[in-house]
Amino acid sequence: MSDTRFGPKGWTPATIGSLKGKTYVITGATSGTGFEATKILLTKGAKVVMLNRNPSKSHTTIERLHSELGHNIDLSFVQIDLGRLSSVRHAAHELLQSVSQIDALICNGAIAQVPKQVLTEDGFESQLGVNYYGHFLLQGLLLPMLEQSNGRIVTVGSEGYKMGIKTIQFDDMNWDNNYTANKAYSQSKLAQIMSVYELQRRLNAADKTNVKVYACHPGSSRTSLITTSGNFITRFLFGLMTKTPLTQSAQQGAYPELMCALEEDLDEKGFYGPTGFNYFTGPVGECQLAQHALDTSVSSQLWDRSEKAVNFSWGI
């Protein structure tokens, strides 16, 4: 189901014009789709601020991109640990001191397939804590500057959102009773995606429609996401899969988030990513979203619970 608006090859970075004077903030940019998105933005003249957990990897990434693209690129980083709310608050404060606008916040960072239940220092199941709660708080803290900039929020979800239970497990969000790596990961991605459309509704109701919010997925991309935290079997199976046409490059996996950050007049109601078989690979366009991800009674409850969990009110 390729999006005919972008032709048979789907959306590609070939459509991007000059981004001079634009500022993009992206989480998890030292490798994978985050790195590739950062590189493409820089080649178009944008200023990019990476929000990364590891300072050493961040410095290495900056050196690598200087080497590949030249020393005129405008690239910096702010340290953030999305699994620690205190770090998210500190990073947001530091970022707001160092930039005067944010044209798009790209919520790309994630962990996946954590073999055994791990809790963050704030008491959240780690995948939910990093992938969802950390980004939820970050978005809220940066909303005033995004409003001022007529900016965008891009959430990089996953087709994994439909591979677990079809709602939010409010009675056991940490999976104390029935934890499995895949179910918990799926739940974190479902929470992320549901919050996108809930945020759209709340911004519209508050007449803050100058901030656009988008959801996308990278397809089945050859990144280190699984190999970083998955168990042996998961890593082994994904390794086999990477040898088949059912995976694509990390660069191609970055296209959906770039499209959502840059494409003019893109419908916020859409869900964007590769449109080929099982949405693994293929031309980038609009994908069908499972109905359970659009359950407003669940997403509204999730939003209220999330504000309490991270001790932050969006005021919308």
C-alpha positions, 0 to 999 in steps of 0.5 A: 500500500504505497502512498501515491502522493510520493510516487511508486518509490515512496518518500525519499530525502531527495525531496528535502530542500535547504534546511539552513536556519532550522534546528532539529533535536533527536534522541538516540543519535549515535547509531542506527536510524537516529545517526542516519537521520542526523547525517541527512539533516546535516547534509541539508544545512540544518543545526542538529542537537543530539540527546544521547545517554553516552557522552563518549559515543556522542563525541565519537559520533561528532568526530565521525560526522565532522570527518565525513561532512566537514567541520562546518556542520552545526552538530552538538549533543546534550546528555540525557538518560531517558530512563531517569526523569531527573536526567530528562529534566536536566537535559531539557533545561540545558537544551532550552538554554542552548537553542532559540528554536526547535523545528522538530523534536524527533523521539527516536531513542529506544531500548528493546527486548530486555530479557528480564524485568528491570525497573528504572530508578523512578520505578518503571519497567525499563522499556516503558520508562525509556521509550515512553515515560522519558519521551512523554516528559521531554515533549512536555518540557519542550512544548513551549519552545515548540509552540514558539517555533511552530515546531513538530513532535515526531514519535518513532514507534514500531510495528511491535505495538500490535504484537502484544496485548491490544490495550494498556495493562493499567493494573500491572504496568510494570509486568510484575506478574507476567513479564516477557520481553516482547509483551513489555516492549510492545506495550511501551510502543503502544503507549507511545503511539496512543499518546501521539493521537491523544496529544493531537486531540488535546492540542486541538482542544487547547487551540495550540494547532501550530504544533504538529505531532506525528507517529511513524515506524522504521520498518525492519531495519538493520540497527543495533537495537535488538543486539544491544539488549535482546536475549540470545535467541532474539539476537540470533533470529534477528541476525538470520533475518538480516540476511534476507530481503525482509530487512533494510538499511538503517538509512532507509529506516530513518526515512519515515522520521525525516518525512514526519519532521520535514514534509509539508502538509502531512496529515497528522492522522496518518501512521507512516513507514515502509509500506511493503510486505508486513510493513517490514520494508518498501516505499515509505508512505502511510500505513494502516493503524490498528484500531486498538491504538486509537481507543480514546478512552484508553489513551485519555486514561493513559495520559492522565496516569502518565502526568501523575507518573512523571509528576508533570502537567502539560496544562492541556 
